[in-house]
């Protein structure tokens, strides 16, 4: 299909409203997907960092508790 002017491209043979609204919807959904993926990744990394810090604190507390029990003997 060949177009003679830019207005014909926009009109798309009478189907321009459907075509361009579909294109806009696709780009909007792709943008939302990208934003959601980035925020989910950041949230997951933050939760993993918190969990890792918590596990490290527990490990340090166990070592300190074991050391205190050993020193009492």
N, CA, C and O atoms as a GROMACS GRO file, in nm:
protein
  292
    1UNK      N    1   0.084  -0.116   0.000
    1UNK     CA    2   0.000   0.000   0.000
    1UNK      C    3   0.090   0.124   0.000
    1UNK      O    4   0.181   0.135   0.081
    2UNK      N    5   0.063   0.214  -0.090
    2UNK     CA    6   0.143   0.334  -0.102
    2UNK      C    7   0.054   0.456  -0.080
    2UNK      O    8  -0.060   0.462  -0.126
    3UNK      N    9   0.109   0.552  -0.010
    3UNK     CA   10   0.034   0.673   0.021
    3UNK      C   11   0.096   0.791  -0.052
    3UNK      O   12   0.218   0.799  -0.068
    4UNK      N   13   0.010   0.882  -0.097
    4UNK     CA   14   0.058   0.999  -0.171
    4UNK      C   15   0.085   1.118  -0.081
    4UNK      O   16   0.158   1.209  -0.119
    5UNK      N   17   0.027   1.119   0.038
    5UNK     CA   18   0.049   1.232   0.129
    5UNK      C   19   0.045   1.182   0.273
    5UNK      O   20   0.002   1.071   0.303
    6UNK      N   21   0.092   1.269   0.360
    6UNK     CA   22   0.093   1.235   0.502
    6UNK      C   23  -0.048   1.224   0.557
    6UNK      O   24  -0.073   1.142   0.646
    7UNK      N   25  -0.140   1.303   0.507
    7UNK     CA   26  -0.278   1.296   0.553
    7UNK      C   27  -0.343   1.162   0.516
    7UNK      O   28  -0.430   1.114   0.587
    8UNK      N   29  -0.300   1.103   0.405
    8UNK     CA   30  -0.349   0.970   0.368
    8UNK      C   31  -0.294   0.864   0.463
    8UNK      O   32  -0.362   0.766   0.495
    9UNK      N   33  -0.172   0.885   0.507
    9UNK     CA   34  -0.113   0.792   0.605
    9UNK      C   35  -0.194   0.797   0.734
    9UNK      O   36  -0.227   0.694   0.792
   10UNK      N   37  -0.227   0.919   0.778
   10UNK     CA   38  -0.305   0.933   0.901
   10UNK      C   39  -0.446   0.879   0.884
   10UNK      O   40  -0.502   0.823   0.979
   11UNK      N   41  -0.503   0.894   0.766
   11UNK     CA   42  -0.641   0.847   0.743
   11UNK      C   43  -0.646   0.695   0.728
   11UNK      O   44  -0.747   0.634   0.763
   12UNK      N   45  -0.541   0.634   0.677
   12UNK     CA   46  -0.533   0.490   0.658
   12UNK      C   47  -0.656   0.434   0.585
   12UNK      O   48  -0.712   0.332   0.624
   13UNK      N   49  -0.694   0.503   0.481
   13UNK     CA   50  -0.806   0.454   0.401
   13UNK      C   51  -0.937   0.451   0.478
   13UNK      O   52  -1.023   0.367   0.450
   14UNK      N   53  -0.954   0.540   0.571
   14UNK     CA   54  -1.078   0.546   0.650
   14UNK      C   55  -1.070   0.471   0.782
   14UNK      O   56  -1.161   0.480   0.863
   15UNK      N   57  -0.962   0.399   0.803
   15UNK     CA   58  -0.947   0.321   0.926
   15UNK      C   59  -0.843   0.382   1.021
   15UNK      O   60  -0.801   0.317   1.117
   16UNK      N   61  -0.804   0.504   0.996
   16UNK     CA   62  -0.699   0.569   1.074
   16UNK      C   63  -0.729   0.576   1.222
   16UNK      O   64  -0.639   0.555   1.304
   17UNK      N   65  -0.853   0.605   1.258
   17UNK     CA   66  -0.887   0.615   1.400
   17UNK      C   67  -0.864   0.482   1.471
   17UNK      O   68  -0.814   0.479   1.583
   18UNK      N   69  -0.901   0.374   1.406
   18UNK     CA   70  -0.882   0.242   1.467
   18UNK      C   71  -0.734   0.203   1.472
   18UNK      O   72  -0.685   0.152   1.573
   19UNK      N   73  -0.664   0.229   1.362
   19UNK     CA   74  -0.524   0.192   1.354
   19UNK      C   75  -0.442   0.270   1.456
   19UNK      O   76  -0.366   0.210   1.533
   20UNK      N   77  -0.454   0.401   1.457
   20UNK     CA   78  -0.370   0.484   1.542
   20UNK      C   79  -0.409   0.471   1.689
   20UNK      O   80  -0.323   0.483   1.776
   21UNK      N   81  -0.537   0.449   1.717
   21UNK     CA   82  -0.573   0.426   1.858
   21UNK      C   83  -0.518   0.292   1.906
   21UNK      O   84  -0.477   0.278   2.021
   22UNK      N   85  -0.516   0.193   1.817
   22UNK     CA   86  -0.457   0.063   1.853
   22UNK      C   87  -0.307   0.076   1.878
   22UNK      O   88  -0.254   0.018   1.973
   23UNK      N   89  -0.240   0.152   1.794
   23UNK     CA   90  -0.097   0.175   1.812
   23UNK      C   91  -0.072   0.246   1.944
   23UNK      O   92   0.020   0.210   2.018
   24UNK      N   93  -0.153   0.346   1.976
   24UNK     CA   94  -0.138   0.420   2.102
   24UNK      C   95  -0.161   0.328   2.222
   24UNK      O   96  -0.087   0.336   2.320
   25UNK      N   97  -0.261   0.242   2.214
   25UNK     CA   98  -0.290   0.150   2.323
   25UNK      C   99  -0.173   0.053   2.343
   25UNK      O  100  -0.134   0.026   2.457
   26UNK      N  101  -0.118   0.002   2.235
   26UNK     CA  102  -0.006  -0.092   2.244
   26UNK      C  103   0.114  -0.025   2.311
   26UNK      O  104   0.176  -0.082   2.400
   27UNK      N  105   0.146   0.098   2.268
   27UNK     CA  106   0.259   0.168   2.329
   27UNK      C  107   0.232   0.200   2.476
   27UNK      O  108   0.324   0.194   2.557
   28UNK      N  109   0.109   0.235   2.510
   28UNK     CA  110   0.075   0.263   2.650
   28UNK      C  111   0.092   0.138   2.736
   28UNK      O  112   0.146   0.144   2.846
   29UNK      N  113   0.046   0.024   2.684
   29UNK     CA  114   0.059  -0.102   2.759
   29UNK      C  115   0.206  -0.140   2.774
   29UNK      O  116   0.248  -0.185   2.880
   30UNK      N  117   0.284  -0.123   2.668
   30UNK     CA  118   0.427  -0.154   2.677
   30UNK      C  119   0.497  -0.063   2.778
   30UNK      O  120   0.583  -0.109   2.854
   31UNK      N  121   0.461   0.064   2.780
   31UNK     CA  122   0.519   0.156   2.878
   31UNK      C  123   0.481   0.116   3.020
   31UNK      O  124   0.566   0.118   3.109
   32UNK      N  125   0.355   0.079   3.041
   32UNK     CA  126   0.312   0.034   3.174
   32UNK      C  127   0.386  -0.093   3.215
   32UNK      O  128   0.422  -0.109   3.331
   33UNK      N  129   0.408  -0.183   3.121
   33UNK     CA  130   0.481  -0.306   3.150
   33UNK      C  131   0.625  -0.277   3.191
   33UNK      O  132   0.677  -0.338   3.284
   34UNK      N  133   0.688  -0.184   3.122
   34UNK     CA  134   0.825  -0.148   3.156
   34UNK      C  135   0.832  -0.085   3.295
   34UNK      O  136   0.918  -0.120   3.375
   35UNK      N  137   0.739   0.007   3.323
   35UNK     CA  138   0.738   0.073   3.454
   35UNK      C  139   0.711  -0.029   3.565
   35UNK      O  140   0.778  -0.027   3.668
   36UNK      N  141   0.614  -0.117   3.542
   36UNK     CA  142   0.582  -0.219   3.643
   36UNK      C  143   0.700  -0.312   3.667
   36UNK      O  144   0.730  -0.347   3.782
   37UNK      N  145   0.767  -0.352   3.561
   37UNK     CA  146   0.883  -0.442   3.575
   37UNK      C  147   0.995  -0.376   3.654
   37UNK      O  148   1.058  -0.440   3.739
   38UNK      N  149   1.020  -0.249   3.627
   38UNK     CA  150   1.126  -0.179   3.699
   38UNK      C  151   1.092  -0.163   3.847
   38UNK      O  152   1.178  -0.183   3.933
   39UNK      N  153   0.969  -0.127   3.877
   39UNK     CA  154   0.931  -0.110   4.017
   39UNK      C  155   0.929  -0.244   4.090
   39UNK      O  156   0.967  -0.251   4.207
   40UNK      N  157   0.887  -0.350   4.023
   40UNK     CA  158   0.887  -0.482   4.086
   40UNK      C  159   1.030  -0.529   4.113
   40UNK      O  160   1.057  -0.589   4.217
   41UNK      N  161   1.120  -0.502   4.020
   41UNK     CA  162   1.260  -0.539   4.040
   41UNK      C  163   1.318  -0.465   4.159
   41UNK      O  164   1.384  -0.524   4.244
   42UNK      N  165   1.294  -0.334   4.166
   42UNK     CA  166   1.346  -0.255   4.278
   42UNK      C  167   1.287  -0.301   4.410
   42UNK      O  168   1.359  -0.308   4.510
   43UNK      N  169   1.158  -0.332   4.413
   43UNK     CA  170   1.094  -0.380   4.535
   43UNK      C  171   1.154  -0.514   4.577
   43UNK      O  172   1.182  -0.534   4.695
   44UNK      N  173   1.176  -0.603   4.483
   44UNK     CA  174   1.234  -0.734   4.513
   44UNK      C  175   1.376  -0.721   4.566
   44UNK      O  176   1.413  -0.788   4.662
   45UNK      N  177   1.455  -0.635   4.503
   45UNK     CA  178   1.592  -0.615   4.550
   45UNK      C  179   1.594  -0.555   4.691
   45UNK      O  180   1.677  -0.593   4.774
   46UNK      N  181   1.502  -0.462   4.718
   46UNK     CA  182   1.495  -0.402   4.851
   46UNK      C  183   1.457  -0.507   4.956
   46UNK      O  184   1.515  -0.511   5.064
   47UNK      N  185   1.359  -0.591   4.924
   47UNK     CA  186   1.318  -0.696   5.017
   47UNK      C  187   1.428  -0.798   5.039
   47UNK      O  188   1.446  -0.847   5.151
   48UNK      N  189   1.500  -0.832   4.934
   48UNK     CA  190   1.613  -0.925   4.949
   48UNK      C  191   1.722  -0.866   5.037
   48UNK      O  192   1.781  -0.936   5.119
   49UNK      N  193   1.750  -0.736   5.019
   49UNK     CA  194   1.851  -0.671   5.102
   49UNK      C  195   1.809  -0.671   5.248
   49UNK      O  196   1.891  -0.695   5.337
   50UNK      N  197   1.681  -0.643   5.274
   50UNK     CA  198   1.630  -0.644   5.412
   50UNK      C  199   1.641  -0.784   5.471
   50UNK      O  200   1.682  -0.800   5.586
   51UNK      N  201   1.604  -0.884   5.395
   51UNK     CA  202   1.609  -1.022   5.442
   51UNK      C  203   1.754  -1.065   5.469
   51UNK      O  204   1.781  -1.134   5.567
   52UNK      N  205   1.844  -1.023   5.383
   52UNK     CA  206   1.986  -1.056   5.401
   52UNK      C  207   2.041  -0.990   5.527
   52UNK      O  208   2.116  -1.052   5.602
   53UNK      N  209   2.005  -0.865   5.550
   53UNK     CA  210   2.049  -0.796   5.672
   53UNK      C  211   1.992  -0.863   5.796
   53UNK      O  212   2.062  -0.878   5.897
   54UNK      N  213   1.866  -0.905   5.790
   54UNK     CA  214   1.802  -0.973   5.902
   54UNK      C  215   1.873  -1.105   5.931
   54UNK      O  216   1.900  -1.137   6.047
   55UNK      N  217   1.905  -1.181   5.827
   55UNK     CA  218   1.973  -1.309   5.845
   55UNK      C  219   2.113  -1.288   5.903
   55UNK      O  220   2.161  -1.367   5.985
   56UNK      N  221   2.178  -1.180   5.860
   56UNK     CA  222   2.312  -1.150   5.912
   56UNK      C  223   2.305  -1.114   6.061
   56UNK      O  224   2.391  -1.156   6.139
   57UNK      N  225   2.205  -1.036   6.100
   57UNK     CA  226   2.188  -1.000   6.241
   57UNK      C  227   2.160  -1.124   6.326
   57UNK      O  228   2.212  -1.136   6.437
   58UNK      N  229   2.078  -1.215   6.274
   58UNK     CA  230   2.048  -1.339   6.347
   58UNK      C  231   2.174  -1.422   6.364
   58UNK      O  232   2.201  -1.476   6.472
   59UNK      N  233   2.252  -1.430   6.258
   59UNK     CA  234   2.377  -1.507   6.264
   59UNK      C  235   2.473  -1.446   6.365
   59UNK      O  236   2.536  -1.519   6.443
   60UNK      N  237   2.485  -1.316   6.365
   60UNK     CA  238   2.574  -1.249   6.462
   60UNK      C  239   2.524  -1.270   6.605
   60UNK      O  240   2.605  -1.288   6.696
   61UNK      N  241   2.392  -1.267   6.624
   61UNK     CA  242   2.336  -1.288   6.758
   61UNK      C  243   2.363  -1.430   6.805
   61UNK      O  244   2.391  -1.452   6.923
   62UNK      N  245   2.354  -1.527   6.716
   62UNK     CA  246   2.382  -1.666   6.754
   62UNK      C  247   2.528  -1.683   6.794
   62UNK      O  248   2.559  -1.750   6.892
   63UNK      N  249   2.616  -1.621   6.717
   63UNK     CA  250   2.759  -1.630   6.749
   63UNK      C  251   2.785  -1.564   6.884
   63UNK      O  252   2.859  -1.618   6.966
   64UNK      N  253   2.727  -1.448   6.906
   64UNK     CA  254   2.747  -1.376   7.033
   64UNK      C  255   2.690  -1.456   7.150
   64UNK      O  256   2.750  -1.461   7.257
   65UNK      N  257   2.574  -1.519   7.129
   65UNK     CA  258   2.512  -1.601   7.234
   65UNK      C  259   2.599  -1.723   7.264
   65UNK      O  260   2.618  -1.758   7.381
   66UNK      N  261   2.650  -1.787   7.161
   66UNK     CA  262   2.735  -1.904   7.181
   66UNK      C  263   2.864  -1.863   7.253
   66UNK      O  264   2.913  -1.935   7.340
   67UNK      N  265   2.918  -1.748   7.217
   67UNK     CA  266   3.040  -1.700   7.281
   67UNK      C  267   3.013  -1.670   7.428
   67UNK      O  268   3.096  -1.700   7.514
   68UNK      N  269   2.898  -1.610   7.458
   68UNK     CA  270   2.864  -1.578   7.598
   68UNK      C  271   2.847  -1.704   7.679
   68UNK      O  272   2.889  -1.709   7.794
   69UNK      N  273   2.785  -1.806   7.622
   69UNK     CA  274   2.769  -1.934   7.692
   69UNK      C  275   2.903  -2.000   7.716
   69UNK      O  276   2.926  -2.059   7.822
   70UNK      N  277   2.992  -1.991   7.619
   70UNK     CA  278   3.126  -2.051   7.632
   70UNK      C  279   3.208  -1.978   7.739
   70UNK      O  280   3.282  -2.041   7.814
   71UNK      N  281   3.194  -1.846   7.746
   71UNK     CA  282   3.270  -1.767   7.843
   71UNK      C  283   3.222  -1.793   7.987
   71UNK      O  284   3.299  -1.775   8.081
   72UNK      N  285   3.098  -1.834   8.006
   72UNK     CA  286   3.045  -1.859   8.140
   72UNK      C  287   3.102  -1.988   8.198
   72UNK      O  288   3.100  -2.006   8.320
   73UNK      N  289   3.151  -2.074   8.117
   73UNK     CA  290   3.203  -2.202   8.166
   73UNK      C  291   3.332  -2.186   8.233
   73UNK      O  292   3.390  -2.283   8.280
   0.00000   0.00000   0.00000
